[in-house]
Amino acid sequence: MLIANNATRVCKSCDRDVTADIEIDVSDEDSVSEETYQKRLGICMECPSLQYGTTCQHSGSIVYHRAMLKDKKCPKPLDAQW
């Protein structure tokens, strides 16, 4: 599965002026279905623990990447959302 997000996002590690385009390529065997990915990503986008529109406060992961991986779960302590 290749996810290309052409929207420019703010980079957490950089000044707010610096942005990065996001493109992620994960093998089909390691990724969830498109439907599951969109559902997970939607939950992440609504989560108050999302930082800079890209980064999970609990894991430090880029949510666009973590949400597509079969072996990953929501890292929110005591209240995982997916």
HELIX and SHEET records of a PDB file:
HELIX    1   1 ASP A   28  ASP A   30  5                                   3    
HELIX    2   2 GLU A   34  GLU A   46  1                                  13    
HELIX    3   3 VAL A   63  ARG A   66  1                                   4    
SHEET    1   A 2 LEU A   2  VAL A  10  0                                        
SHEET    2   A 2 THR A  19  ASP A  25 -1                                        
SHEET    1   B 2 LEU A  50  GLN A  51  0                                        
SHEET    2   B 2 THR A  55  CYS A  56 -1                                        
END                                                                             
